[in-house]
Amino acid sequence: MAIELGEGSGVIYEPDVPIAMRDGVTLRCNVFRPAGGGKVPALIQRQPYNKNAAQCYVYAHPAWYARHGYATIVQDTRGRYASEGTFYPLRLDAEDGYDTIEWAAKQGWCNGKIASFGFSIPGINQLLAASEKPPHLVTAMPGFYPAGMYEGFTHVGGAFGLAAVMDWGMLLAPEEARRANRADLLPAIRAAAGCVGRWNPTLSLREIPFLLDPPLMPFIRDYFNHPMYDSYWQEFALDRRIPNIDVPCLHITGWWDSFIDQTIESYERFVELGRADHCLLVGPWYHIPWTQQVGCIDYGEDAKNVVDEVQLAWLDAQLKGKKKALEAIPPVRLFITGENRWRDFPRWPLPGTRSENLYLHSEGRANSLSGNGTLSFEAPSDEPPDFYVYGPDNPVQSAGGHSCCMPQNTPMGPADQKGVELRNDVLVYTSEPMDKPLFLAGKVIAHLHAATTAADTDWVVKLCDVSPEGQSTNLQEGVIRARYREGVTVEKPIEPNKALAYRVAVGVVCHVIKRGHRIRVQVTSSNFPAWERNPNTGGPIGSEPPFSLVVANQTVFHDARRPSRLELPVVRG
């Protein structure tokens, strides 16, 4: 049934329009289109979070796009809300996306030109659909998207992404309970949602309420049962599909998003292949919402959400032939944190970027802010190592960072690090004040030389900016699970007490360390609940029985033979 969305709105609204997929399953969508007749381009968003919400917590209402001449279609994906079928994240999204695009192209109100938009799961699912080469898809605008369901989401450096998976699971669980007719589970779901970020770390992962039992969401159990990047994850992987995508894309993300590394790596791959034009827009935002206030920092009026305006210009250029609109969209537009302003660039990685090593130093006691850890661009000579104790029953608490999905539930954004840096099980290394601004733009890699008394452990590295007043604010953080030091496709046990080299992907930054500010690096072995803490047993993660947690003595080396360091992406000139 088509109705006008409010008298005089100029928008026709059709709710719950059925679309038959190739296997006979019916998916339903809401359609918002300009009143007055005539054929127009279509804009599609496919999502598992309720089509009636339409991701309006970050985007303009679909009617806004309809008022600008685009029939906007918002669909419940397979097995969610009004759509039939069984929900399994990203499974069949490529095929269902193709079928939806081609359905839209055949409607009497459509001129046959289709675009897609959406962020997070709706960001990657439109790229999966594009890889199937639907004939009528002209462009895509994926936002804040992962490269699959493994790295950066369910797992980071081999560690389980506890807070993100738990919070995301709680977003999905009520609808899954409704479809299963299990109203009796709602109290358990509410109780678990109230515990996000506040679980007792002595619990086994399998005992955390509602994460794995009852089995309303079997995919979470599947994620948990595949700790390595094996063939299971390839079904959802974007990297093998990117060569098949030849439509221009507008890639949108935020420096504090949990998927920032994956979005930018995918963008780099698209540009390298050169199959179509691609643009990159990165704000200072985290996953939700996209506002100027992010964590403890107000980035100012310039940091407001500009995504709808940029998307509209992109659509006008790609679907309406208004190429002049592209003049407002440079190849790369970035909000530079630290400077807190937008800057335009011809490409990413930025021109003039080079790797420079920042070395860890100490006199053998870098523990906490009271210690003697320092940083410099000079390599160490003979220096004693640093020691600390990591107890899994008392993990270092997450303070800000890159997680998903809601900031009130999970550790996200910039945060004051004092509470972390007062702990003796955190090594703290601080540079001298900068004598001139230092522009960092790209991937930060930590190279640690370390040993543990345990059969397995984690190494966590965090990069911070310290103001002249002494406030330490996190920029990026990374982890490597020792057994996955040679990659997440192979598990290789470690030899206790043996010094080994570890490569920790700390993450991508685009930040100016101002004159008078200092760089700080934290090294420790936990970041809970962002990542499930390592029990140090060497056994299957999450299955350890009560009282089995192992306390580990940790050693971090920084001498001429084993120079622990950060590899920084410095933009000179």
C-alpha positions as CSV (number, residue, x, y, z in Angstrom):
1,M,0.0,0.0,0.0
2,A,1.5,3.3,-1.1
3,I,0.7,6.4,1.0
4,E,2.0,9.9,1.2
5,L,4.4,10.2,4.1
6,G,2.7,13.2,5.8
7,E,0.6,15.6,3.9
8,G,2.6,17.7,1.5
9,S,5.9,15.8,2.2
10,G,6.5,15.0,-1.4
11,V,7.4,11.4,-0.4
12,I,5.5,8.2,-1.2
13,Y,5.9,5.5,1.4
14,E,5.3,1.8,0.8
15,P,5.9,-0.4,3.9
16,D,6.7,-4.2,3.9
17,V,7.0,-4.6,0.2
18,P,7.8,-8.3,-0.5
19,I,10.7,-9.4,-2.7
20,A,11.2,-13.0,-3.7
21,M,14.8,-14.3,-3.6
22,R,16.0,-16.9,-6.0
23,D,15.4,-19.7,-3.5
24,G,11.8,-18.7,-2.9
25,V,12.4,-16.9,0.5
26,T,10.6,-13.6,0.7
27,L,12.4,-10.5,2.1
28,R,10.5,-7.4,2.9
29,C,11.5,-3.7,2.5
30,N,10.2,-0.2,3.0
31,V,10.2,2.0,0.0
32,F,10.4,5.8,0.1
33,R,10.2,7.5,-3.3
34,P,9.5,11.0,-4.7
35,A,5.9,11.8,-5.3
36,G,4.8,13.1,-8.7
37,G,5.7,10.1,-10.8
38,G,8.6,9.7,-13.2
39,K,11.5,7.2,-13.1
40,V,14.3,7.9,-10.6
41,P,17.5,6.1,-9.5
42,A,17.2,3.8,-6.5
43,L,19.2,3.7,-3.3
44,I,19.3,0.4,-1.3
45,Q,20.2,-0.4,2.3
46,R,20.0,-4.0,3.5
47,Q,20.4,-4.6,7.2
48,P,19.6,-6.9,10.1
49,Y,18.9,-4.2,12.6
50,N,15.2,-3.5,11.7
51,K,14.4,-1.7,8.4
52,N,12.0,0.6,10.3
53,A,15.0,2.1,12.1
54,A,16.9,2.4,8.7
55,Q,20.2,3.3,10.6
56,C,18.7,6.8,11.2
57,Y,20.9,7.0,14.3
58,V,23.7,8.1,11.9
59,Y,22.1,8.7,8.5
60,A,19.3,11.1,7.4
61,H,15.9,9.6,7.2
62,P,15.2,7.7,3.9
63,A,12.6,10.3,3.1
64,W,15.4,12.9,3.0
65,Y,17.0,11.0,0.1
66,A,13.6,10.6,-1.5
67,R,13.1,14.3,-1.4
68,H,16.4,14.7,-3.3
69,G,15.2,12.4,-6.1
70,Y,16.2,8.9,-5.0
71,A,13.8,6.0,-4.4
72,T,15.2,4.7,-1.1
73,I,14.7,1.0,-0.2
74,V,15.5,-0.3,3.3
75,Q,15.3,-4.1,3.6
76,D,15.3,-6.5,6.5
77,T,17.9,-9.1,5.7
78,R,17.2,-12.8,5.6
79,G,15.8,-14.1,8.9
80,R,15.3,-10.7,10.5
81,Y,12.2,-8.9,11.5
82,A,9.7,-8.9,8.6
83,S,11.8,-11.1,6.3
84,E,11.6,-14.9,6.0
85,G,14.4,-17.3,6.3
86,T,17.1,-18.1,8.8
87,F,19.6,-15.5,10.0
88,Y,23.3,-16.1,9.8
89,P,25.4,-13.0,9.4
90,L,26.6,-12.4,5.8
91,R,25.5,-15.8,4.7
92,L,23.7,-15.4,1.3
93,D,24.0,-11.6,1.5
94,A,25.8,-11.6,-1.8
95,E,23.0,-13.5,-3.6
96,D,20.2,-11.7,-1.7
97,G,21.8,-8.3,-2.5
98,Y,22.1,-9.1,-6.2
99,D,18.4,-10.2,-6.3
100,T,17.2,-7.1,-4.5
101,I,19.2,-4.8,-6.8
102,E,17.8,-6.4,-9.9
103,W,14.3,-6.3,-8.5
104,A,14.5,-2.6,-7.9
105,A,15.8,-2.0,-11.4
106,K,12.6,-3.5,-12.8
107,Q,10.1,-1.4,-10.9
108,G,8.0,1.1,-12.8
109,W,9.4,4.0,-10.7
110,C,13.1,3.2,-11.3
111,N,15.2,4.3,-14.2
112,G,17.5,1.3,-13.8
113,K,20.3,2.9,-12.0
114,I,21.0,1.5,-8.5
115,A,23.3,2.6,-5.6
116,S,23.7,1.1,-2.2
117,F,24.6,2.5,1.3
118,G,24.8,1.4,4.9
119,F,27.5,0.9,7.6
120,S,28.9,-2.0,9.6
121,I,27.3,-5.2,8.4
122,P,25.3,-3.2,5.8
123,G,28.7,-1.8,4.7
124,I,30.3,-5.1,3.9
125,N,27.1,-6.8,2.6
126,Q,26.8,-4.3,-0.2
127,L,30.3,-5.1,-1.3
128,L,29.6,-8.8,-1.2
129,A,26.6,-8.1,-3.5
130,A,28.7,-5.9,-5.8
131,S,31.1,-8.8,-6.2
132,E,28.3,-10.8,-7.9
133,K,28.2,-8.1,-10.6
134,P,24.5,-7.1,-10.7
135,P,24.1,-5.4,-14.0
136,H,22.2,-2.4,-12.7
137,L,24.4,-1.5,-9.7
138,V,26.2,1.8,-10.5
139,T,27.9,2.6,-7.3
140,A,28.2,1.6,-3.6
141,M,28.9,3.7,-0.4
142,P,30.1,1.2,2.2
143,G,30.7,2.7,5.7
144,F,32.6,1.6,8.8
145,Y,32.8,-2.0,7.5
146,P,34.9,-5.0,8.4
147,A,36.7,-7.3,5.9
148,G,34.8,-10.3,7.2
149,M,33.8,-11.7,10.5
150,Y,37.2,-12.5,11.9
151,E,40.0,-10.0,12.2
152,G,39.0,-6.7,13.9
153,F,35.7,-8.0,15.2
154,T,35.4,-11.5,16.7
155,H,39.2,-11.7,17.0
156,V,42.0,-9.3,17.2
157,G,45.6,-10.6,16.9
158,G,44.2,-14.0,17.9
159,A,42.5,-12.8,21.0
160,F,38.7,-13.0,21.2
161,G,36.9,-9.7,20.8
162,L,34.8,-10.2,23.9
163,A,33.2,-6.8,24.4
164,A,32.3,-6.3,20.8
165,V,30.8,-9.7,20.3
166,M,28.9,-9.5,23.5
167,D,27.4,-6.1,22.8
168,W,26.6,-7.0,19.1
169,G,25.0,-10.2,20.3
170,M,22.8,-8.3,22.7
171,L,21.6,-6.1,19.8
172,L,20.6,-9.2,17.9
173,A,19.3,-11.4,20.7
174,P,15.8,-9.9,21.4
175,E,14.6,-10.4,17.8
176,E,16.0,-13.9,17.8
177,A,14.1,-14.7,21.0
178,R,10.9,-13.3,19.4
179,R,11.2,-15.4,16.3
180,A,11.9,-18.5,18.5
181,N,8.8,-17.6,20.6
182,R,11.0,-17.6,23.7
183,A,9.8,-14.7,25.8
184,D,11.1,-16.6,28.8
185,L,14.6,-15.7,27.6
186,L,14.2,-11.9,27.7
187,P,15.1,-11.6,31.5
188,A,18.4,-13.5,30.8
189,I,19.1,-11.3,27.7
190,R,18.4,-8.1,29.7
191,A,20.7,-9.3,32.5
192,A,23.5,-10.1,30.1
193,A,23.1,-6.7,28.4
194,G,23.6,-5.1,31.8
195,C,26.8,-6.9,32.3
196,V,28.5,-5.9,29.1
197,G,32.0,-4.6,30.1
198,R,31.5,-5.7,33.7
199,W,31.9,-9.5,33.9
200,N,33.9,-11.2,36.6
201,P,37.2,-12.1,34.8
202,T,37.4,-15.3,36.8
203,L,34.5,-16.7,34.7
204,S,35.3,-19.0,31.8
205,L,34.4,-17.5,28.5
206,R,31.8,-20.3,28.0
207,E,30.1,-19.3,31.3
208,I,29.5,-15.7,30.5
209,P,25.7,-15.2,30.5
210,F,24.1,-15.7,27.2
211,L,27.2,-15.6,25.0
212,L,27.1,-19.3,24.0
213,D,24.0,-20.7,25.8
214,P,21.1,-20.9,25.2
215,P,21.9,-21.4,21.5
216,L,19.6,-18.7,20.0
217,M,22.5,-17.5,17.9
218,P,24.5,-20.5,16.7
219,F,26.9,-18.4,14.7
220,I,28.4,-17.0,17.9
221,R,29.3,-20.6,18.9
222,D,30.7,-21.2,15.5
223,Y,32.9,-18.0,15.8
224,F,34.1,-19.2,19.2
225,N,34.9,-22.7,17.9
226,H,37.1,-21.4,15.1
227,P,39.8,-19.5,17.0
228,M,42.2,-19.5,14.0
229,Y,41.6,-18.0,10.6
230,D,40.6,-21.3,8.9
231,S,38.5,-22.2,5.9
232,Y,35.3,-21.5,7.8
233,W,35.9,-17.7,7.7
234,Q,36.5,-17.6,4.0
235,E,32.8,-17.7,3.3
236,F,32.5,-14.2,4.7
237,A,35.8,-12.8,3.6
238,L,35.9,-9.7,1.5
239,D,39.5,-9.9,0.3
240,R,38.9,-12.7,-2.2
241,R,35.9,-10.9,-3.7
242,I,37.5,-7.4,-4.1
243,P,39.0,-8.2,-7.6
244,N,35.4,-8.9,-8.8
245,I,34.1,-5.4,-7.8
246,D,34.3,-2.8,-10.6
247,V,31.9,-0.1,-9.5
248,P,33.1,3.2,-8.0
249,C,32.8,3.3,-4.2
250,L,32.7,6.0,-1.6
251,H,34.4,4.5,1.5
252,I,33.4,6.1,4.8
253,T,34.8,5.4,8.3
254,G,36.1,7.0,11.5
255,W,39.4,6.9,13.3
256,W,37.8,5.4,16.4
257,D,35.8,2.7,14.6
258,S,36.5,-0.9,15.5
259,F,36.9,-1.7,11.7
260,I,39.1,1.3,10.8
261,D,42.1,-0.9,9.8
262,Q,40.0,-3.2,7.7
263,T,38.1,-0.4,5.9
264,I,41.3,1.4,4.9
265,E,43.1,-1.8,3.9
266,S,40.1,-2.6,1.6
267,Y,40.2,0.9,0.2
268,E,43.9,0.5,-0.5
269,R,43.3,-2.7,-2.3
270,F,40.5,-1.2,-4.5
271,V,42.8,1.7,-5.5
272,E,45.7,-0.6,-6.2
273,L,43.5,-2.7,-8.6
274,G,42.4,0.4,-10.4
275,R,39.1,-1.1,-11.6
276,A,37.0,2.1,-10.8
277,D,37.2,5.4,-8.9
278,H,37.3,5.2,-5.2
279,C,37.1,8.0,-2.6
280,L,37.9,7.9,1.1
281,L,36.2,10.0,3.9
282,V,37.5,9.5,7.5
283,G,36.0,11.5,10.4
284,P,37.0,11.5,14.1
285,W,34.0,9.3,14.9
286,Y,33.6,5.9,16.5
287,H,31.2,3.2,15.3
288,I,28.1,4.8,16.7
289,P,27.3,7.8,16.8
290,W,29.1,10.1,14.4
291,T,29.4,13.3,16.4
292,Q,32.0,15.9,17.4
293,Q,32.0,14.6,21.0
294,V,34.0,11.3,21.0
295,G,35.0,9.8,24.3
296,C,36.7,12.5,26.4
297,I,37.4,14.8,23.4
298,D,35.2,17.4,21.8
299,Y,36.7,17.7,18.3
300,G,34.8,20.9,17.6
301,E,32.2,22.1,15.2
302,D,34.1,20.9,12.2
303,A,33.8,17.3,13.4
304,K,30.0,17.2,13.0
305,N,28.5,14.5,10.8
306,V,28.8,15.4,7.2
307,V,28.1,12.0,5.7
308,D,24.7,12.6,4.2
309,E,25.8,15.7,2.3
310,V,28.9,13.9,0.9
311,Q,26.8,10.9,0.0
312,L,24.3,13.1,-1.8
313,A,27.0,14.7,-3.9
314,W,28.4,11.3,-4.7
315,L,25.0,10.0,-5.8
316,D,24.3,13.1,-7.9
317,A,27.6,12.5,-9.7
318,Q,27.4,8.8,-10.2
319,L,23.6,8.4,-10.8
320,K,22.5,11.7,-12.3
321,G,25.6,12.6,-14.2
322,K,26.3,15.8,-12.2
323,K,30.0,15.4,-12.4
324,K,30.6,18.9,-11.0
325,A,29.4,17.5,-7.7
326,L,32.6,15.4,-7.5
327,E,34.6,18.6,-7.1
328,A,33.3,18.7,-3.5
329,I,34.7,15.2,-2.9
330,P,38.5,14.9,-3.1
331,P,40.1,11.4,-3.5
332,V,40.9,11.4,0.2
333,R,39.4,13.7,2.9
334,L,40.6,13.1,6.4
335,F,39.9,14.7,9.8
336,I,43.4,15.1,11.4
337,T,43.1,14.5,15.1
338,G,45.4,16.5,17.2
339,E,45.0,19.4,14.7
340,N,41.3,18.8,14.8
341,R,40.6,19.9,11.2
342,W,39.8,18.4,7.8
343,R,42.5,18.1,5.2
344,D,42.3,16.8,1.6
345,F,44.9,14.6,-0.1
346,P,45.5,13.0,-3.5
347,R,45.9,9.5,-2.1
348,W,46.5,7.2,0.8
349,P,49.0,6.4,2.1
350,L,49.8,10.1,2.3
351,P,52.6,11.5,0.2
352,G,55.8,11.9,2.2
353,T,55.1,9.1,4.6
354,R,58.0,7.0,5.8
355,S,58.6,4.5,8.6
356,E,60.7,5.6,11.6
357,N,61.6,3.6,14.6
358,L,60.8,4.7,18.1
359,Y,62.7,2.6,20.6
360,L,61.8,1.5,24.2
361,H,64.3,2.3,26.9
362,S,64.6,2.0,30.7
363,E,66.9,1.3,33.6
364,G,65.0,-1.9,34.3
365,R,61.9,-0.6,36.0
366,A,59.4,0.9,33.5
367,N,56.5,-0.2,35.7
368,S,53.7,2.4,35.9
369,L,54.1,6.2,35.8
370,S,56.5,5.9,38.7
371,G,58.9,3.9,36.6
372,N,61.9,5.0,34.4
373,G,60.7,3.9,30.9
374,T,61.5,6.3,28.1
375,L,61.2,6.5,24.3
376,S,63.6,7.9,21.7
377,F,64.4,7.6,18.0
378,E,67.9,6.3,19.0
379,A,68.4,2.5,19.2
380,P,69.4,1.1,22.6
381,S,72.8,-0.3,23.6
382,D,73.1,-2.4,26.7
383,E,70.0,-2.0,28.9
384,P,68.4,-4.3,31.5
385,P,65.0,-5.7,30.6
386,D,61.7,-4.8,32.3
387,F,59.6,-7.3,34.3
388,Y,56.0,-7.4,35.4
389,V,53.4,-9.9,36.7
390,Y,50.3,-10.7,34.7
391,G,47.5,-12.3,36.6
392,P,44.4,-13.2,34.5
393,D,42.2,-12.9,37.6
394,N,43.1,-9.2,37.8
395,P,43.4,-8.0,34.2
396,V,44.1,-4.5,33.1
397,Q,40.8,-2.8,32.5
398,S,40.0,-1.3,29.1
399,A,40.1,2.5,29.0
400,G,38.6,3.7,25.6
401,G,39.8,2.2,22.4
402,H,38.3,0.6,19.3
403,S,35.4,-1.6,19.9
404,C,31.8,-2.1,18.8
405,C,29.0,-1.2,19.0
406,M,27.7,1.3,21.5
407,P,30.0,3.6,23.6
408,Q,27.9,3.3,26.7
409,N,28.4,-0.5,26.7
410,T,31.9,-1.2,25.3
411,P,35.3,0.5,25.6
412,M,35.5,3.0,22.7
413,G,37.1,6.3,21.9
414,P,39.8,8.5,23.5
415,A,40.0,8.2,27.3
416,D,42.2,9.4,30.2
417,Q,44.8,6.7,30.7
418,K,45.9,7.5,34.3
419,G,44.0,4.6,35.9
420,V,45.8,2.2,33.6
421,E,49.2,3.8,33.9
422,L,49.2,3.7,37.7
423,R,49.3,-0.1,37.6
424,N,52.6,-1.9,38.2
425,D,51.6,-4.6,35.6
426,V,51.7,-1.9,32.9
427,L,55.1,-0.8,31.5
428,V,55.0,2.9,30.6
429,Y,57.5,4.4,28.2
430,T,57.4,8.2,27.5
431,S,59.3,10.4,25.1
432,E,60.7,13.9,25.6
433,P,58.4,16.7,24.6
434,M,58.2,17.3,20.9
435,D,60.2,20.3,19.7
436,K,58.0,20.5,16.7
437,P,54.7,18.8,15.6
438,L,55.0,15.2,14.5
439,F,52.4,14.0,11.9
440,L,51.6,10.3,12.1
441,A,49.5,8.8,9.3
442,G,49.3,5.1,8.6
443,K,49.8,1.8,10.3
444,V,51.6,1.6,13.7
445,I,53.5,-1.6,14.2
446,A,55.1,-2.7,17.5
447,H,58.1,-5.1,17.4
448,L,58.5,-6.6,20.9
449,H,61.2,-8.9,22.2
450,A,59.7,-10.7,25.2
451,A,59.5,-13.8,27.3
452,T,56.9,-15.4,29.6
453,T,57.0,-18.1,32.2
454,A,53.6,-19.3,30.9
455,A,52.6,-21.8,28.2
456,D,50.8,-19.0,26.4
457,T,50.1,-15.3,27.0
458,D,49.1,-12.0,25.3
459,W,51.1,-8.9,24.5
460,V,49.2,-5.7,24.4
461,V,50.6,-2.4,23.1
462,K,48.9,1.0,23.3
463,L,50.0,4.3,21.7
464,C,49.2,7.5,23.6
465,D,49.5,11.3,23.3
466,V,50.5,13.1,26.5
467,S,49.6,16.7,26.9
468,P,51.9,19.3,28.6
469,E,49.5,19.1,31.6
470,G,50.3,15.4,31.8
471,Q,47.0,13.9,30.5
472,S,47.7,10.7,28.6
473,T,45.1,9.9,25.9
474,N,45.0,6.7,23.9
475,L,45.4,6.8,20.1
476,Q,45.5,3.1,19.1
477,E,46.0,-0.3,20.7
478,G,46.9,-3.8,19.5
479,V,47.4,-7.3,20.8
480,I,49.1,-10.5,19.8
481,R,48.3,-13.9,21.3
482,A,51.7,-15.6,21.7
483,R,50.6,-18.9,20.0
484,Y,49.6,-16.9,16.9
485,R,52.8,-14.9,16.6
486,E,53.5,-16.4,13.2
487,G,50.0,-15.6,11.9
488,V,46.4,-16.5,12.8
489,T,46.3,-19.4,10.4
490,V,48.7,-21.5,12.4
491,E,48.9,-22.2,16.1
492,K,52.5,-22.6,17.3
493,P,53.1,-23.2,21.1
494,I,55.8,-21.2,22.8
495,E,58.6,-22.3,25.0
496,P,58.4,-20.7,28.4
497,N,61.2,-18.3,29.3
498,K,62.4,-18.1,25.8
499,A,62.9,-14.7,24.3
500,L,60.8,-14.4,21.2
501,A,60.1,-11.7,18.6
502,Y,56.5,-10.5,18.4
503,R,54.9,-8.3,15.8
504,V,51.9,-6.4,17.2
505,A,49.6,-4.5,14.7
506,V,48.8,-1.5,16.9
507,G,46.5,0.0,14.3
508,V,46.1,2.9,11.9
509,V,46.3,6.6,13.1
510,C,46.1,10.0,11.5
511,H,47.2,12.3,14.3
512,V,49.5,15.2,15.0
513,I,51.5,15.1,18.2
514,K,51.7,18.8,18.9
515,R,54.8,20.7,20.0
516,G,55.3,20.3,23.7
517,H,53.3,17.0,23.7
518,R,55.0,13.6,24.4
519,I,54.5,10.1,22.9
520,R,53.7,7.3,25.4
521,V,53.6,3.6,24.9
522,Q,52.0,1.1,27.3
523,V,53.0,-2.6,27.2
524,T,51.1,-5.1,29.2
525,S,49.2,-8.4,28.8
526,S,45.5,-7.7,29.0
527,N,42.9,-5.2,27.9
528,F,39.7,-6.5,29.4
529,P,36.9,-6.6,28.4
530,A,37.8,-5.3,25.0
531,W,39.6,-8.6,24.5
532,E,39.0,-11.8,26.5
533,R,42.0,-12.2,28.8
534,N,44.4,-15.0,28.2
535,P,44.4,-17.6,31.1
536,N,48.0,-18.4,30.3
537,T,47.3,-22.1,30.3
538,G,48.1,-22.8,26.6
539,G,44.8,-24.8,26.4
540,P,41.7,-24.1,24.4
541,I,40.7,-20.6,25.2
542,G,37.4,-20.2,27.1
543,S,37.3,-23.8,28.3
544,E,39.5,-23.7,31.3
545,P,38.0,-25.2,34.5
546,P,37.7,-23.2,37.8
547,F,41.0,-22.3,39.5
548,S,43.1,-23.1,36.5
549,L,44.3,-19.5,35.7
550,V,48.1,-19.2,35.6
551,V,50.0,-16.2,36.8
552,A,52.8,-15.3,34.5
553,N,56.1,-13.4,35.0
554,Q,56.7,-11.3,31.9
555,T,60.0,-9.9,30.5
556,V,60.3,-7.2,27.9
557,F,63.8,-6.7,26.3
558,H,65.2,-3.5,24.8
559,D,68.9,-3.9,24.2
560,A,71.2,-3.8,21.2
561,R,70.5,-7.4,20.2
562,R,66.7,-7.2,21.0
563,P,65.6,-3.6,20.3
564,S,61.9,-3.5,21.1
565,R,60.4,-0.6,19.2
566,L,57.5,1.0,17.5
567,E,57.4,1.5,13.7
568,L,55.7,4.8,13.2
569,P,54.3,6.2,9.9
570,V,55.8,9.7,9.9
571,V,54.7,12.3,7.4
572,R,57.6,14.7,6.7
573,G,57.5,17.9,4.7
